[in-house]
């Protein structure tokens, strides 16, 4: 173990240091409580502190209280041992109340020292094991937290993640006046695809469309599986014009996958997209935004599918129309 000694008497300090090292432990010696505290801060791997009671600058109980109150990052538990004069047990309870774990009598008995350090080895080892298990449990809990908010098929956010994110979104809109666009897309003729090719093939289509969704949008955008064959993207600080460009890029990319679909007029899998905007200062809720995106999606479906529609617009968004004229490769 790594042992730190706090002892102001030079002879006692040297004897104790040699005894600790002969027992096979690393040892650092400080000539008062303040120097010991600084050594402790400099070496977060200290396992055991052996401290005299009376020392200049910072006495033993004060050193023990500072060690126990230290909230810095440490992997283990520092086992604290007080040095007491032989027959002087008056301060023993006070030392334990300050946070000490054990005591050693002066003059030093090496067998007693060995027994105390053996007990310290067991205690510090147990604390390290518990800390390791705690970190592993925290990691597993974090993984479970993420899995509970991720759609297992597409790896996009699920409805729980969406609900939590929308609460954050609503707070930002109210506090900072941010604006957002919502893009809701749906795989065209998906039920017919499942009926024709089977649900396993249908799941593969959803995974491939989800990959396109992730690749299409920016890092700051959020994507979710909204339900069934529907996908939702929240696009912060994007106007309907820029969102329409992204929607058209998504529509074109899915068409470009060229996944065969004999039930579709184009003979391949396509998607339809609906767009709505929550502009700064607008008197509507997040639920209103999603309903508008859903309405726009139905408009895109009514136009013949494989389409992009904007809520409240009588015709396709200009940016999307220009991209459609350029063709998928230019878009």
Secondary structure as GFF3:
##gff-version 3
##sequence-region A 1 331
A	DSSP	beta_strand	2	6	.	.	.	ID=ss1
A	DSSP	alpha_helix	10	22	.	.	.	ID=ss2
A	DSSP	beta_strand	26	30	.	.	.	ID=ss3
A	DSSP	alpha_helix	33	42	.	.	.	ID=ss4
A	DSSP	beta_strand	48	52	.	.	.	ID=ss5
A	DSSP	alpha_helix	60	69	.	.	.	ID=ss6
A	DSSP	beta_strand	79	85	.	.	.	ID=ss7
A	DSSP	alpha_helix	92	98	.	.	.	ID=ss8
A	DSSP	beta_strand	102	106	.	.	.	ID=ss9
A	DSSP	alpha_helix	110	147	.	.	.	ID=ss10
A	DSSP	alpha_helix	159	176	.	.	.	ID=ss11
A	DSSP	beta_strand	180	187	.	.	.	ID=ss12
A	DSSP	alpha_helix	190	197	.	.	.	ID=ss13
A	DSSP	alpha_helix	199	216	.	.	.	ID=ss14
A	DSSP	beta_strand	222	227	.	.	.	ID=ss15
A	DSSP	beta_strand	230	236	.	.	.	ID=ss16
A	DSSP	alpha_helix	240	256	.	.	.	ID=ss17
A	DSSP	beta_strand	271	278	.	.	.	ID=ss18
A	DSSP	alpha_helix	286	302	.	.	.	ID=ss19
A	DSSP	beta_strand	308	310	.	.	.	ID=ss20
A	DSSP	alpha_helix	318	326	.	.	.	ID=ss21
###
